[in-house]
Amino acid sequence: TMHYLLSGERPNQDSLDEAWRTLMLAQHHDSWIVPYNRLNKQGTWADNIALWTEKTCQLAGQAFKTDHPRNDCTAYYNTTGKMRKAIVTGVKRDGSAIDFQVELPPFGWVDVDVNQLELPKEGKHIKLYKGSATMENDQYRLVFDLKRGGILTSLYDKQQHREVVDKSNIYGFGELHGYFERDGRFRSSTETVATAEIVKDNTFMQSICIAGKIAGVPFTQTYTLKKDEQQIDVMLIIDWKRNVHIGNHQQREKDDPTVPFYNTKYALNVLFPAALLQPKLWKNAPYDVCESQLDSTFFDRWTDIRHNIILSWVDVADDQSGLSLLSDHTTSYSFAHNYPLALTVQYSGRGLWGRDHKITGKTQLHYALVPHSGHWDNANICDISEAWNRPVIQATGRGEKQRSLLSLDGTGYQLSSMTIDADGSVLMRLYNANGDNRPHDIRLDLPIASVTEVDLQGNEVFHPLFRNQRLTVQMPRYGIRTYRLTVNHISFCDT
């Protein structure tokens, strides 16, 4: 859509429609409930999910390859409506990689000639000792206990001057913990010694790889800190060699209504005991944020089912501070008054109608941690999560230093979507993620002929105030507004 606004050149809509079709098929009800059922000659639902998602990624990648004016610069695109700083990795003409920080205008791009940049200075932010390791930047200091599987014994927030880890908790911060049927007991990553390796250590980025074992199975957790970014990025990979049952698979009586895969306490989890006093839990949902009223997420039968789904983020906080957990995919979490926040990593065993859900390959999980002061809205967790889930896009330089097409800075709004309608107009959907209900002016750096508010079916409902490239928008928190923008491409391209 950005390229269309700049050039008037429309994308291949048939290709985009097909990308959406295969993506939605991958989210079909049966993809979740009966992935092991055979669907067609391509195999099971699970087999087809892999094909559908691969097709969607392929078509989406082709859409990014629209030809731009070629020069020595690389264009870095920000698809959010907020100005942001980001650490990116560019490639020089000689093929060498370089890390640097780029300041990105809202819903726009900046051209950078990476060949003119100097390599960042190597740092001394990571130190390896016998049995421990430390990593730090201006924001955090992390201390790893390698004798106990690489758990974090300290996560100190330098900006808030507080310790995030609950050191008195029986569980370790970053510990892998779950019930393994073959052993007949809970197993923990703290049972074996881990090793640490420095992945990267320079002015802009620090990254350390912790390698350990859980019940004899090797895993790695790679922690990354980036300059001026509040989240602590973690990539977890478990290299399963064979299928093992994980979960509560104890022998049950014939009429026992309990279900083994419901109770996430027995699944393999990664745990985050935080130093908080009587914390409450909030989490986002589609166009919403909910406060949990549950004293525990654990249940083991259909009649007692409880909501334990994480869409993008979940936050635990007391009156002073909190800890947010960001996830790269929809999954489940655990939390109770005597059990720390935990992200579900793996289940293997009996599922619906007695079918066996087997481990068939590596587990790869991408998550992030965000310590903060105050509550989630004051800490801008929605914006942090949005930026984390919308990484900077690299493409051939446009030949123009930088440009911003719209700005939502200072509004609390998010740009939910920006699409091209059949008549050539642009549909812009805004979501009030954590703003107030006062009127806000949205800057639109576009020669717009007209703006109308429409409903979800495209029907006109209102003519908003639009003058001097400012669109006045007013909606309550968690509200959605969709606007049809009629753009004069000819005058815009000429300018």
N, C-alpha and C positions, 0 to 999 in steps of 0.2 A: 504493500500500500504506500509506503514511503517513496519507493521508486516511482510509482504511478503518479503521486502528487508532484514529484520533481520533474517528470518527463512526459507525462500523459500516456506512457506506454503501459498497456494493461497486461497483467500476467495471464498465463494459460489457466483459465478458470476450470476447464475440464480436469486438468492435473490436480489443482487444489481440491476440487470436489472429490476426486478419487482418494486423495490423501486423508480427507476428513472421513470418507466412507470406511476405509480400512482401520482408521483409528477408532471409530465408534464401534466397529465390529469387535475390536480387541477389548472393548469395555462392555460387551454384551453380557447379559445376565448369566448365560451358560458358560461364559469364559471364567466366571468366578465360582459357580456352583458345581458344575460337572466338567472340569477341564480334561478329565480322563476319558470322557465319552468320545467315540469315533464320530467324526462329522462328515468327512468325505474321503476321496481317494488320497488327499494330502495328509490324512491322519486324524488325530484327535483334535479337540478344541485347542488344547495347549500347543499342538504342532502348528495349527493355523494362526494362533496368536503371534507366534514367532514370525510367521510369514507376513501377517498384516502389519505388525509394527515395523518390520524391516522395510516394507513397501512405503509406509508413511514417512519414515525417516529419509528414504531415498528421494521421494518426491519433494519433501520439504527442503532437502539439500539442493535439489535442482533449482528451486525457486530462488535461493540465495545467490545463484550463479549468474544472475542477470548482468549483462555486460555494462560496465561503467567506463568512463574515460580512463585510459591507462596512463600511469606515471609511476614514479618510484615510491609513491606513498601507499600506505595501507589505511583504509577507512575502518574506524572502529565505531560500531553502531550501538546506540542505547535505545532500546524499545520501550523503556518505561517513560512515564511523564515527569520524572524527577531528575534534577542534576545529580550526578554521582561521580565519585572517584573510584577507579578500579585498577588493580594490578593485572596487567596482561603480559603475554609472552609473544614477542614478535620474532620474525625470521629475517635476518639480514641477507644481502645479496650473495654472500659467500656460503649461505646455508646455516650459519650459526644462530642459535637462539639467544634472545635477550629479554630479560624481565624489566619492566618499567611501569610507572604510574601514569595514567591518562585521566584527565578530567573531561567528562562527557556531558554535553548539553542535554537537556530533557528532550526526548523523542527526536533524536537527531544523530549527528555523527561528527567525528573529528578526524582529519587526515594527519597522519604521522609518517615522516620519513625515518624509518627505524635505522637506516644506514648512517644517519647523522648522530645517533645516540651513542653515548659511551656506556660500556658495560658497568653494571652496578658493582659497588665494592663488595668484596667477600666479607662476610660478617663473622662475629664470634658470639652469636646469639644462642648456639646449641653447644652443650658440653656433655660429654660422655664420661661416666665414672664406672668403677667396678660396682655393679649392682644397682645403679641409678643413672638417670639422665635428666637434664634440664633444658628448657627452651623458653625464650622470652623475647618480647619486643616492647614497644612503648606502652602497650595496652595490658599485656598479661605476662605472668611467669608460671610455667608448668613444670611440675616435678614428677617424674615417673619412677615407680618402684619396680625395677626389673626382676627382683627376687620374687615378687608376687605377680608375675605375669604381665607387668607393664602398666598396672593401674596408676591413676593419678592420685598421689597422696597430697598434692596441693595444686590448686588452680587459683592463683592470686590475681585479683583485678586491681591493677595499679591506679586506674581512674577513680574507682570507688573506695579504694583502700580497704578491701574486704577479701576474706577467704571464702571461696565458693564451695569447696568440698566439705562435707560433713565427716570429719575425721573420726567421730565416735560411732558411726554406723557400722553394722556388721558386714555390709556389702562394700565393695570397692568401687570407686568412681571410674567408669570405663570397663568394669569387669564383665566378662561373658559368663552367664550362669544359666543352667537348664538341667532338666531331668532326662538322663540317658537310660533307656530301658535295659540295654545289655548289661549295664553296671548296677541297675536297681537302686540308683541314688542320684542326687544332684551332683553335677560336675561343674567346676569353676576354672576359669583361666588363671586364677591365682595359685593353682596347685603346681604349676611348672614355671621355671625361670624363663624370662623373655630376653631378647637381645634388642639393641637399638642401633639404627643406622641413620646418619645424616643424609637426607635426600637433597636439600637445598638450604643455603644459608647466605643471604646477601642483604643489601639495604632494604629491599622491598618485600622479600618473602623468606620465611623460615619453614622448613618441612622436615619431620622426623618420622621414620618408619619403625614401629614396634612390632616385632615378630615373636609370637608365642604359640601355645597349643591349648586346645580345649578338648579334653578327653582323648588326647593323642592326635587330634586333627590340627594341622598347622593353620594359623591365621596371621594376618597382618592388619594393623590399624595405623594409618598414616595421618598424622595431625599436621595441619598447615595454618600458619598465621600470615596475614597480609597487612601491609602498612595502611593505616586509617580505615581498616575494615573491622567491624565489631565482632563478626562471627568467627568461631574456631571451627575450621573445616576438617572433617574426618571421613576417610574412606576405609571401610571395613571389607576385607576379602577373606573368606574361609575356603580353603582348598580341600574339599571333601574328596576322599579317595574311594569311598563306597557309601552306600545308603546305610544309615543308622537311624533307629527309631528315637525320636525326641518328643517328649510329652508324657502325660499320665496314661499309660496303657495297661494299668493293673487289671487283673481278671475281674469281671463284673458279673453280678447275678443276672439272670435272664430278663427280669423286669426292672433292672436298675436304669433310671432315666438319665443318669449323668452321661455327658459326652466328653471324650478325651481331648478333643481339639478346642473346646471352649475355654478352658482354664489356661490363660497365658502365663501364669506363674510357673507352669511346668514346661513351657516352651523355652527355647534358647533366647535369652534377653541380653541386652547391653544396658547396664544400670548406671544411674546418675544421682547418687545420694547428695543432695544439696543442703548447705547449712542455712536452713530457713525455719522460722518459728510458725508453726501451725499454718502451713501454706495452703492456698486454694489453687484450683486449676482452671485455666481458660484454654480454649482451642478454637481455631478457625474452622469454618464450614463454608460451603459455597455461598458467597455473598452474606456472610454472617460471622459472628464470634459468639461462642457460648461459654457460660460459666458452669462447671460441673457441680452437681449437687450430690454426687455419690461419695460415700465414705470408703468405697473400694470398687475397683473395676473387675474383681474376680467373680466368676460364676461358672457353673458346670452343667447347667441344664437349660433347656429352651424356655421354661417358664420364668427363669430368673435372669434372662438376658439383659446385659447392660451395655451402654454405648462406650466403646473403648477404641474408637477409630481416630487416627490422626490423618488429616487431609494434607496440610502443608506444615503446620506448626502447632505445638502444644506448649503452654507456659505454666510454670508453678511459681507462686510468689506470695510473700507475706506483705505487711504494710510498708516495708522499707525497700525490699529488693526482690529479684527473681531470677529464674533461669529458663530460657526458652530453648526448645529442641526443634530443629527444622529437619524435615524428611524430604527426600527426593521422590518418594512415591507414597501412595495411600497404603497404610498398613495399620496395625494395632499397637497400643501401648498399655502399660500397666501403671497403677498408682493406688496407694492406700495409705491410711494414717500410719501404718507400721511397715510400709514397703515403699522404696524410693521410686521416682519416675524411671521407667524403663521402656526401651524400644524393642518390640518383638522382632527377632532376627530370623528364627527358623523353627518350623514344626515338621515332623515327619512321622507318618503313621496313618491310622485309620481315620477316614473322613466320612462324608455322607454316604449312606447305604453300604458301609463297610469297605469301600474302596481304599486302597493303600496309596497315600500321597508319598512318593519316594523322592529322595534327594538324587538328582540326576546330573549335577554339575556344581560349579563354584557358586557360593553365595557372595554377592557383591552389593553392599549397602552404603549409600552416601548420605551422611547427615551432618548437621552443624549444631554447635552450642553457642548461645548468646547470653552471657551474664548481663544483668542490667539493674538499674535502680528504678524504683517506682513500679507501676503496673505496666502491662503490655502496651497500652495505647500511648502512655507518656514516653515509653521507650522506643516507639516507632517500630515495633516488631513486624507489623504488616509490611512496611516499606523494606525492611531488611530482608524479609522472606521473599518479597517480590523480586528484589534485585538478585538475590541468591538463585532464584529459580528462572531468572531471565539473564543468563550470562551475556557478556559483550560479544557481539557478532563481528567477525573480521571479514573484509572483502577488499577488492581492488579499490585504490584511492579514487575519489570522485573528481579531484582537481580543484576542489574548493576547500579552504582551510577547515571550516566547521559550519554547522547550521543546526538550528533548532526549529522544529515545525510547530510545536505546542509546548506549553509548560503548565504543570499542575503543582508546582512548588508552592508550599504554604497553604494548601487547601485540605489536605488529608484524603484527597481523592486518588484513585488509581485508574490507569487506562486499561480497561478490561479487554477491549478489542478495537481494531481499526480495520474495516473491511470495505471492499469495493462492491457496490450494488450493481444490479443488472443495467440500470440506466446511466451508469457512470458517476453517480454521486458516491460520497464516502459516508459510511455509517460509523460513528464514533460512540462507543459505549463507556460511560464513566461509572465508577463504583466508589461510594463514600466509605472507605475502609476504617478510618479513625478520626474523621473530621467532625465539625459541629454542623448545625442546621442553618447557619447564617449564609447569605449570598456570597459567592466567591467569583472573582473574575478569572477566566481561563484565557491565557494568551494564545492566539492562533496566528502564526506567521504564514498565512496563506491568503491569496486573493479570493475571498469567498463571496459569491454572489448572494447567497441566502443560507440561513440556518433555520431548521425546524426541528422541534422535538417530536419523536415518533414513539409509538408503542412497540412491543416485541414483534408485532406482525407488520411493522412498517407504516402503520396508519398515523397520519399527522394528528397531534394532540395539542400543540402549543407553539407559539412563536416567541422564543426567548429574546431578551435584549442583547443585541449584538452591534457594537460600534467601536471604531478605532482598533480593530483587530482584537477586541475583548468580548468574550462571551460570558454573560452573567448566568451562573448556575446556582441553584439552591435545592438541597435535598437533605433528608435526615440521615444520620449515621446508618450504614448498611443499606442505604437507598441506591437505586440504579436509575440512570437516565441515558437515553439513546438519542443522538442527534444526527440528522441528515445534513451533510455539508455539500453544497453545490459549489464547485471550484472552477474558476476560469483558468484552464491549463495554459492557454496561449499567452496571456499576460504574465502568468507565473514563470513560464519557461523563459520568456524574454527578459524578465528581471533577474 
